[in-house]
């Protein structure tokens, strides 16, 4: 009987590892982010991804200081969105800016919906 219990526990443990495998791999990718650090991505409630390398601003308009940049397809932690300067690029027009850990980026450059794939309710 103890052998059977052990075998069952081993199978349950293996199943849990199979389920956690992708999460662990994603966490490893985030943690290897040398530009800003995986902890910053994981500290925010949402994650956004840009189509191309974009400037990060200290506020929701191009007139604010550039405080950094986000490389294309590199996940970034995001908190909320706010209306700011209207940006027109690549055939899209939007006045939504997403607040990242580092600053603000226009949602025009983010994958997903008009809010950079944040919920409409995630206003700053």
Beta strands, then each sheet from edge to edge (+ up, - down):
strand 1: 46-48
strand 2: 54-57
strand 3: 66-70
strand 4: 76-89
strand 5: 92-100
strand 6: 104-106
sheet 1: 1+ 4- 5+ 6-
sheet 2: 2+ 3-
end
